[in-house]
Amino acid sequence: MLNLKRILNELRSNRDRAQKELQKLDEAIVGIERLAGGARRRGRPSGRREARKPRRMSAAARARIAAAQRARWAKARRAEASKPVRKMSRSARNKIAAAQRARWAKAKAQQQA
């Protein structure tokens, strides 16, 4: 048990030391960014992403998007409707029906045998 407690304490101290080093590195990065005049971070540099506010969209923009989507749906429906309907000739349907009747007759004959 003493071994585990010692290991646990050592791991905690290593974690704390690493957190302090990260904080120092973040501060150094922010300082250099300020000197270089580059992009500045807002808030503290924790490395975590903050939740963004949802973007607001004007009613006109929503209307344009909705109209464009309706146009896409209409185009898809037109394309679907313009596909030729495949028709089978009467003789072909009769041949298929005759073949099916023959298969059923054969199956019934095998059951009776």
Phi, psi and omega in degrees: 000321180297323179299315181295319179296320180294317179296318180298316178297321180294318178297319178296319180293322176298318178297314180299319180296318180295321178296320178295320179295319178298318180297318178296318178297318179298318179296319179296318179298315180298319179298316179293321178298321179294320179293321182281345180074022180280194180295134180256143178275147175267142178073196181275145182279084183264344182090347179273146177275136177271151179293131180274150175286145179294142182287141178270140180235137181289160179297323180295319180294318178298320180295319179296317180295317180296319179296319179296320180292320177299322178295320178296317179297317180298319180296319180294320179294320178297318181296322180291320182288333184278354178293135182291139177277125183280125178247143180257141181291158181299319181294322179295318178297320179295321179296317180295317180297319180295319179295321180293319178298322179294320179296317180296319179298318179296318180295319179294322180295322179290325178292323181287333182282000000 
